[in-house]
């Protein structure tokens, strides 16, 4: 792994071109702010950070999706009506972490997402809670951390080492987070500098600290749902950055079309399988 440099050189170096050329933040902001049919789009309301203030009229719009989107999409919209309040509350919690720059909570989400590859989210969060209770989260060595995680997550030996290394780089990330507002630049920094974090884990982390409006968390359970919605033909066995961005772009367009915010879709797909909203 390359050594860390100052935040300004990492984020603004001309040699570090972002890998997502198909998306314009300005275009998203313009689209999110556009009024449709004489009212504000629910997705736009979320994009502007007003999730908790959705009016009854706007919320009702989610529950009355036009049948032209197809039976599967209509069913998805009806499912969203069932979980909408829980999802909005959870997203509001995530947003509050970012607004307050809640360092302990950001740190917990940071390490939680390092544990998630090929492991159950609830078990990973249980692992974070146990590490915290035993005083290993902020100061433990790899051996005791691995032992604590052994029955909870897969690849616990590797992940314990990732935690120790990521812990050392967390202060620099917080410094960058205070200054950088571009979620794509933040994600790119995480992927390049935090061992064990790919685009899925970095996206998951950023969503969990209230920055998920424009990025998708693409893993196997998301691919299963996208395939069921005929958005992809097959579930990929592996995924390149270019393929990740291609599917993310499709998912972003899909979320706008059905007026379910992108940050909500992962929680909705997870609830569809687990029967509850988690994180």
C-alpha positions, 0 to 999 in steps of 0.5 A: 500500500502506498504511503499516505500524503497530505489530504490536499495532494491525495484529493487534488493530485492531477494524476489521481483521476477518479474512476467514475467519469459517467457521473456529474455532481452538478447534474445530480444536484440539478436533477434533484432540485427539479420540480415535477408535476407541480410538486417536489420529488421525494427523491429530491427532498432526500437529496437535499437532506430533508428526509425527516421533513417529508410531508404526508403528500410527498410520502403518499406519492411513494405509495401510489407509483404508476403501474407503467413501471411494471409489476415488479417495480410496483411490488417494490414500491408497495414494499417501500411503503411498508418500510418507508418510515423505518428507513427514513428514521435510519437514514436520519440517524446516519445523517446526524452522524455526519452533521455532528461529525460524531467521531466515535460513531464514525469510527465504529461504522468505519471498522464495521464495514471492514468486517462485512465482506462475506459475513452477516451484517448483524454478526459484524455489528455484534463483533464491533459491540463486543470489541468495544465492550472488551476495550479492543476496538480502539486499542487492541492488538490483532491477536485478541481482536481475531479471537473475539471475532472468531465465531462472528465473521469470516476471515477474522485473522485478516480482518483483525489486521485490517482493523489495526492498520485502519485505526492508524489511518482513521485520524487522517480520514477524519481530517479529510472528511471535515474538508471534502464534500465530494463523496466520490473523492472520499470513496476513492481515497478509502479504496486506495488507502484502507486495506480491506475496503473495496468500493462496496465497503467504502460505499457502505461506510459512507452511506452509514455516515449519511453520505449515500445519496449518490452511491450504491452498495453493490454486493450479492444480495443487491445483485439478486434483487437487481436480477429479479428486477431485470436490471442485470442478466446475471449475478457477477462472480467478480466485479471490476471498478468499471463494472461497479460504476456501470451497475451503480449508474443503472441503479441510480437511474432506476432509483430516480425513475421510481422515486425511491432514493438510492440511499434507501434502496439497499436498506429496502432490499435488505429488509425484503430478505431479512424482514427488517431494516438494519444497516 
